[in-house]
C-alpha cells in the first residue's frame, strides 16, 4: 500500500537514540504499517556537536539542530521522539504537545509524578498520539506470559517477584555526570535504579498482574561521593544505587522487587515470576527467547493435570503463533533486544490509522499509563525515605 511520510525529529543522540533510530529504519522491513518514517533531524547540544555529527552520518538524518525547541517547531517535523536525559522530558513533551506533534518519549516519563501529571494534561489537551517506550512489554516471551495470564492459565495469583540487576557502577572510580553517566546525577536523572530499572519492572508487573496498592521500600547508596566528570570536583551522590520493596497488589497477591547496579556479574539481569493457583510463569532477559511455564490445572475445568505430566516446561517463543514472531523468521530462529523497539514502533504506527489499528499486537503505553508507573516509583522512594508502608 502507499505509505504516508512521517518525518522524525530525534531529541537525543545517545544509546536510546540509536535504538529508536534503528527501529524507524527497520520497522517497515518487518511490519506493513501505513507510514514511512523519514529521519529528518536530530538534536544534540552545541558542546556535543562532533558526536551529534557522527550520529547523523551513521543513521542518515538529513539535518542537525542544537536548539531542541527549534527542532520541535519545524513545520517539516511530524513526530518528536524524546530520548534526552530525564530532566528534559517534561519541557520537551510540553513543547511538542503545544506544537501538535505526535510524541514518543523514553521512560521514565518524568522526574516526578507531579511533572508527569503536567505532561498528561498537556498531551491530552492537545489530543496528539503518544507513546512511552516501555520496550520490555514488546519482548515476545513477556507478551506470551501476558497471553497465558489473560487466558486464565495462572488462575488466582499469589506471588509476583522481579529482579533487575546490573554491576556497572561498583567501582569508586566511576565518575558522575557527563554524556555517559548522567544517570548518577539526581538533578538530571531524578532517581537511580528506581526510575531507571524498576520503572520497567513496575510497568511489566502492573501489565501482567494489575495495579500495585501498597509498597514498603528500602534504598541504599553504596558510594556516597564521586568525581563529577565535567567539573573534576567531588560531588555527593543522592540517587539510589540499590532498591528493594515489598508490594501488595489490588488483586490480593503479594510481590517482591529488587534492583541494583552493584550486583557483581550481572549486566542486564531482568527477571520475573508469577505463581498462581493453576500455574506459574517465569522469564529471564538473559534468555529472552524462552518462558518457563508450570501447568498445574486446566483453566476451564479446574481439573489437575496428571502427576506424571506436571513440571516446569521451557517454551521456545519463536513460532508464528507467538506474539510478534510471524513478522520475523522461521520457527527456532530468535530475535534480539533491538526488535523490542521495532515491535513497539510498529504498534504505534499501526494505531495511528483506523484501518490498521486492529493489526497492532498490543495497545501502546500512553503518557497517562506511564504516569501511573511514575506514581508507583515516587511511592517507593517516599516509602524508603519515611521508612513506612505507602498506599498508592
PLY file of the C-alpha trace (Angstrom):
ply
format ascii 1.0
element vertex 392
property float x
property float y
property float z
element edge 391
property int vertex1
property int vertex2
end_header
0.00 0.00 0.00
1.06 3.61 -0.47
2.66 4.87 2.72
2.34 8.33 4.22
5.62 10.08 5.04
6.25 10.64 8.75
9.21 12.97 9.37
11.04 12.20 12.60
12.76 14.66 14.93
15.04 12.84 17.39
15.78 14.71 20.62
18.96 12.98 21.74
21.85 11.21 20.07
22.98 8.67 22.65
22.30 4.99 23.28
18.50 5.29 23.22
18.73 7.49 20.15
20.42 4.55 18.43
17.74 2.04 19.45
14.91 4.31 18.30
16.67 5.27 15.05
17.21 1.63 14.21
13.51 0.95 14.80
12.50 3.67 12.32
14.91 2.23 9.74
13.71 -1.35 10.18
10.02 -1.22 11.05
8.65 -1.46 7.50
11.02 -4.30 6.67
9.04 -6.48 9.07
5.62 -4.84 9.58
3.23 -3.47 6.98
2.49 -0.11 8.59
0.72 2.78 6.84
3.65 5.17 7.40
7.16 5.58 6.05
9.36 7.15 8.75
11.99 9.57 7.46
14.91 10.52 9.74
14.59 14.26 9.24
16.52 15.94 12.07
18.38 15.08 15.27
19.22 17.27 18.24
22.44 17.45 20.25
23.98 20.12 22.46
26.41 22.57 20.86
29.20 21.18 23.06
28.43 17.68 21.74
28.34 18.71 18.09
31.04 16.32 16.88
29.31 13.33 18.48
25.99 14.51 17.03
27.53 14.78 13.55
28.75 11.19 13.83
25.27 10.12 14.94
23.72 11.98 11.99
26.11 10.43 9.50
25.73 6.92 10.88
21.93 6.89 10.90
21.27 9.16 7.93
19.47 12.12 9.49
19.05 14.93 6.98
19.97 17.72 9.40
21.13 18.64 12.91
19.69 21.13 15.37
21.42 22.37 18.53
18.21 24.07 19.73
15.60 21.45 20.59
12.74 23.96 20.60
13.62 24.92 17.03
13.58 21.26 16.01
10.18 20.64 17.60
8.61 23.66 15.93
9.92 22.98 12.45
6.94 22.56 10.10
8.60 19.57 8.42
8.66 17.52 11.67
5.70 15.21 12.26
6.84 13.11 15.21
9.01 14.18 18.13
10.96 11.36 19.77
12.31 12.27 23.22
15.39 10.28 24.21
17.20 13.08 26.07
18.13 12.81 29.78
15.17 12.62 32.16
15.22 16.23 33.40
14.41 17.43 29.87
11.44 15.15 29.27
8.77 17.44 30.70
9.78 20.58 28.82
10.26 18.71 25.56
6.93 16.87 25.76
5.05 20.04 26.71
6.59 21.89 23.75
5.82 19.03 21.38
2.22 18.84 22.57
1.85 22.60 22.14
3.18 22.25 18.59
0.68 19.47 17.85
3.33 16.83 17.15
2.99 13.09 17.59
5.10 12.12 20.61
7.24 9.16 21.63
9.07 9.51 24.95
11.57 7.24 26.66
10.97 6.02 30.18
10.80 7.12 32.90
8.27 9.66 31.72
9.32 12.36 34.17
11.37 13.30 37.21
8.31 13.03 39.46
4.60 12.22 39.43
3.82 15.96 39.65
5.75 16.52 36.41
4.06 13.51 34.83
0.62 14.94 35.63
1.52 18.17 33.85
2.63 16.19 30.82
-0.54 14.09 30.75
-2.70 17.22 30.94
-0.83 18.92 28.09
-0.74 15.88 25.81
-4.39 15.00 26.34
-5.46 18.63 25.87
-3.56 18.71 22.57
-5.10 15.37 21.57
-1.88 14.17 19.97
-0.95 10.47 19.55
1.62 9.49 22.13
3.61 6.53 23.42
6.10 5.95 26.24
8.70 3.39 25.28
8.40 0.60 27.84
10.02 -1.79 25.42
10.03 -4.93 27.57
6.31 -5.34 27.02
7.29 -5.98 23.40
9.56 -8.94 24.15
7.59 -11.80 22.55
8.19 -14.04 25.57
6.79 -11.45 28.02
3.88 -10.86 25.64
3.26 -14.61 25.71
3.15 -14.55 29.52
0.53 -11.79 29.21
-1.47 -14.09 26.92
-1.09 -17.00 29.36
-2.32 -14.83 32.25
-5.25 -13.45 30.23
-6.26 -16.98 29.25
-6.61 -17.85 32.92
-3.79 -20.39 32.92
-2.22 -18.92 36.06
-5.53 -18.71 37.88
-5.72 -16.72 41.07
-2.30 -15.10 41.51
-0.49 -15.40 44.82
3.07 -14.19 44.23
4.91 -11.88 41.86
8.66 -11.34 42.06
11.03 -9.30 39.91
14.77 -8.68 39.79
16.62 -6.10 37.70
20.36 -6.25 38.36
23.45 -4.63 36.85
27.01 -4.05 38.06
28.44 -1.16 36.07
28.82 1.39 38.89
30.57 -0.77 41.50
34.00 0.88 41.12
34.55 4.02 43.17
36.49 5.35 40.17
33.33 5.57 38.05
32.58 9.31 37.77
29.21 11.02 37.87
27.73 13.26 35.19
28.65 13.73 31.57
27.07 12.23 28.49
27.59 8.62 29.59
26.95 8.76 33.34
24.25 11.38 33.85
22.13 8.65 35.50
24.29 9.10 38.63
23.25 12.77 38.98
19.96 13.35 40.82
19.31 16.72 39.15
19.45 15.04 35.73
18.06 11.54 36.36
15.64 12.20 39.23
16.23 8.83 40.87
18.63 5.94 40.48
17.71 2.32 39.90
14.07 3.02 40.86
13.38 5.22 37.84
15.93 3.66 35.52
15.38 -0.07 36.11
12.46 -0.69 38.46
10.21 1.50 36.31
10.44 -1.31 33.74
9.70 -3.97 36.37
6.75 -2.00 37.75
5.24 -1.37 34.32
5.53 -5.05 33.40
4.15 -6.19 36.76
1.07 -3.99 36.56
0.50 -5.02 32.95
0.59 -8.70 33.90
-0.86 -8.66 37.43
-2.85 -5.46 37.83
-2.26 -2.36 39.94
0.02 -2.24 42.97
-1.88 -0.98 46.02
0.81 -0.64 48.72
4.62 -0.61 48.90
7.28 -0.76 51.59
10.80 0.01 50.37
14.45 0.33 51.33
17.16 2.01 49.27
20.93 2.23 49.65
23.71 4.43 48.31
26.95 2.44 48.49
29.35 5.10 47.19
28.45 8.42 48.76
30.75 10.68 46.70
32.10 10.59 43.16
34.12 12.88 40.92
31.99 14.87 38.53
33.17 14.00 35.01
32.69 17.54 33.70
33.95 19.69 36.60
36.51 17.36 38.21
35.06 18.16 41.64
33.80 15.63 44.18
30.02 15.63 44.44
27.60 14.00 46.86
25.61 11.12 45.35
21.93 11.20 46.28
20.36 8.74 43.83
19.62 5.16 44.88
22.25 2.57 43.92
20.00 -0.27 45.07
16.34 -0.61 45.94
14.17 -3.41 47.22
10.50 -3.21 48.03
7.54 -5.29 49.09
4.27 -4.84 47.23
0.64 -5.74 47.78
-1.38 -5.85 44.56
-5.02 -4.83 44.33
-5.93 -8.44 43.49
-4.57 -9.60 46.86
-1.32 -11.13 45.60
1.99 -10.06 47.11
5.25 -9.15 45.39
8.95 -8.57 45.91
11.05 -6.27 43.71
14.80 -5.76 43.80
17.17 -3.72 41.69
20.84 -2.85 41.97
23.77 -1.56 39.96
26.11 -3.33 42.40
25.19 -6.95 41.59
28.63 -8.20 40.58
28.45 -10.36 37.47
25.01 -9.15 36.37
24.92 -6.95 33.25
21.21 -6.61 32.47
19.59 -9.35 34.53
15.84 -8.69 34.29
13.60 -11.47 35.57
10.01 -12.02 36.63
7.96 -14.87 38.02
4.25 -15.12 38.76
2.79 -18.00 40.77
-0.91 -18.76 40.86
-3.43 -21.40 41.85
-3.49 -23.09 38.44
0.02 -22.46 37.16
3.12 -20.28 37.08
5.29 -18.49 34.53
8.82 -17.07 34.60
11.10 -15.02 32.32
14.79 -14.10 32.24
16.01 -11.41 29.83
19.39 -13.16 29.54
17.47 -15.94 27.76
14.86 -13.73 26.07
13.58 -16.33 23.62
12.16 -18.55 26.39
9.48 -18.59 29.02
9.19 -21.19 31.73
5.63 -22.37 32.33
4.27 -24.64 35.05
0.85 -26.12 34.30
-0.94 -27.45 37.38
-4.63 -27.49 36.43
-6.87 -26.88 33.41
-8.14 -23.26 33.44
-11.59 -24.27 32.13
-12.40 -27.37 34.18
-10.06 -26.80 37.12
-9.04 -30.43 36.85
-5.50 -31.17 37.94
-3.04 -32.25 35.25
-1.85 -35.85 35.59
1.01 -36.08 38.06
3.44 -37.50 35.55
2.89 -34.53 33.21
3.28 -31.72 35.74
6.55 -29.83 35.94
8.23 -26.74 34.55
8.40 -26.69 30.76
10.66 -24.39 28.75
8.86 -22.88 25.75
10.90 -21.51 22.85
9.00 -18.39 21.79
9.81 -18.29 18.07
6.73 -19.76 16.39
4.41 -17.80 14.12
1.57 -18.11 16.62
3.65 -16.39 19.30
3.30 -12.58 19.72
5.13 -10.59 17.01
7.03 -13.62 15.68
5.09 -14.12 12.43
6.75 -10.90 11.24
10.26 -12.30 11.54
11.95 -15.59 10.73
11.07 -19.27 10.71
10.41 -21.17 13.98
13.53 -21.82 16.00
15.29 -18.61 14.98
15.47 -15.83 17.54
15.23 -12.06 17.62
17.02 -9.64 19.97
16.89 -6.52 22.14
16.63 -4.13 19.19
13.48 -5.85 17.97
11.55 -4.81 21.08
11.76 -1.20 19.86
10.77 -2.23 16.34
7.75 -4.08 17.75
6.72 -1.10 19.85
7.09 1.34 16.97
5.06 -0.97 14.73
2.20 -1.00 17.25
2.38 2.81 17.47
2.35 3.37 13.70
-0.43 0.84 13.15
-2.52 2.55 15.84
-2.31 5.91 14.06
-4.57 4.75 11.22
-8.08 3.47 12.00
-7.85 1.00 9.14
-4.74 -0.68 10.56
-5.20 -0.14 14.31
-6.59 -3.65 14.79
-3.30 -5.05 13.46
-1.33 -3.84 16.48
-0.31 -6.71 18.74
-0.75 -4.62 21.90
-2.03 -1.11 22.65
0.74 1.43 23.19
1.68 2.68 26.66
0.24 6.20 26.82
1.64 9.07 28.87
-1.29 8.56 31.27
-0.31 4.93 31.84
3.35 5.90 32.21
2.35 8.50 34.81
0.84 5.66 36.83
4.25 3.93 36.82
5.82 7.23 37.90
3.38 7.36 40.82
4.47 3.91 41.97
8.15 4.89 41.63
7.56 8.04 43.69
5.72 5.96 46.31
8.68 3.56 46.51
11.12 6.46 47.05
8.80 8.01 49.65
8.46 4.70 51.49
12.24 4.29 51.66
12.65 7.85 52.90
9.86 7.68 55.51
10.56 4.04 56.47
6.90 3.09 56.27
4.26 1.48 54.05
2.82 3.84 51.43
-0.67 3.47 49.98
-0.88 4.15 46.24
0 1
1 2
2 3
3 4
4 5
5 6
6 7
7 8
8 9
9 10
10 11
11 12
12 13
13 14
14 15
15 16
16 17
17 18
18 19
19 20
20 21
21 22
22 23
23 24
24 25
25 26
26 27
27 28
28 29
29 30
30 31
31 32
32 33
33 34
34 35
35 36
36 37
37 38
38 39
39 40
40 41
41 42
42 43
43 44
44 45
45 46
46 47
47 48
48 49
49 50
50 51
51 52
52 53
53 54
54 55
55 56
56 57
57 58
58 59
59 60
60 61
61 62
62 63
63 64
64 65
65 66
66 67
67 68
68 69
69 70
70 71
71 72
72 73
73 74
74 75
75 76
76 77
77 78
78 79
79 80
80 81
81 82
82 83
83 84
84 85
85 86
86 87
87 88
88 89
89 90
90 91
91 92
92 93
93 94
94 95
95 96
96 97
97 98
98 99
99 100
100 101
101 102
102 103
103 104
104 105
105 106
106 107
107 108
108 109
109 110
110 111
111 112
112 113
113 114
114 115
115 116
116 117
117 118
118 119
119 120
120 121
121 122
122 123
123 124
124 125
125 126
126 127
127 128
128 129
129 130
130 131
131 132
132 133
133 134
134 135
135 136
136 137
137 138
138 139
139 140
140 141
141 142
142 143
143 144
144 145
145 146
146 147
147 148
148 149
149 150
150 151
151 152
152 153
153 154
154 155
155 156
156 157
157 158
158 159
159 160
160 161
161 162
162 163
163 164
164 165
165 166
166 167
167 168
168 169
169 170
170 171
171 172
172 173
173 174
174 175
175 176
176 177
177 178
178 179
179 180
180 181
181 182
182 183
183 184
184 185
185 186
186 187
187 188
188 189
189 190
190 191
191 192
192 193
193 194
194 195
195 196
196 197
197 198
198 199
199 200
200 201
201 202
202 203
203 204
204 205
205 206
206 207
207 208
208 209
209 210
210 211
211 212
212 213
213 214
214 215
215 216
216 217
217 218
218 219
219 220
220 221
221 222
222 223
223 224
224 225
225 226
226 227
227 228
228 229
229 230
230 231
231 232
232 233
233 234
234 235
235 236
236 237
237 238
238 239
239 240
240 241
241 242
242 243
243 244
244 245
245 246
246 247
247 248
248 249
249 250
250 251
251 252
252 253
253 254
254 255
255 256
256 257
257 258
258 259
259 260
260 261
261 262
262 263
263 264
264 265
265 266
266 267
267 268
268 269
269 270
270 271
271 272
272 273
273 274
274 275
275 276
276 277
277 278
278 279
279 280
280 281
281 282
282 283
283 284
284 285
285 286
286 287
287 288
288 289
289 290
290 291
291 292
292 293
293 294
294 295
295 296
296 297
297 298
298 299
299 300
300 301
301 302
302 303
303 304
304 305
305 306
306 307
307 308
308 309
309 310
310 311
311 312
312 313
313 314
314 315
315 316
316 317
317 318
318 319
319 320
320 321
321 322
322 323
323 324
324 325
325 326
326 327
327 328
328 329
329 330
330 331
331 332
332 333
333 334
334 335
335 336
336 337
337 338
338 339
339 340
340 341
341 342
342 343
343 344
344 345
345 346
346 347
347 348
348 349
349 350
350 351
351 352
352 353
353 354
354 355
355 356
356 357
357 358
358 359
359 360
360 361
361 362
362 363
363 364
364 365
365 366
366 367
367 368
368 369
369 370
370 371
371 372
372 373
373 374
374 375
375 376
376 377
377 378
378 379
379 380
380 381
381 382
382 383
383 384
384 385
385 386
386 387
387 388
388 389
389 390
390 391
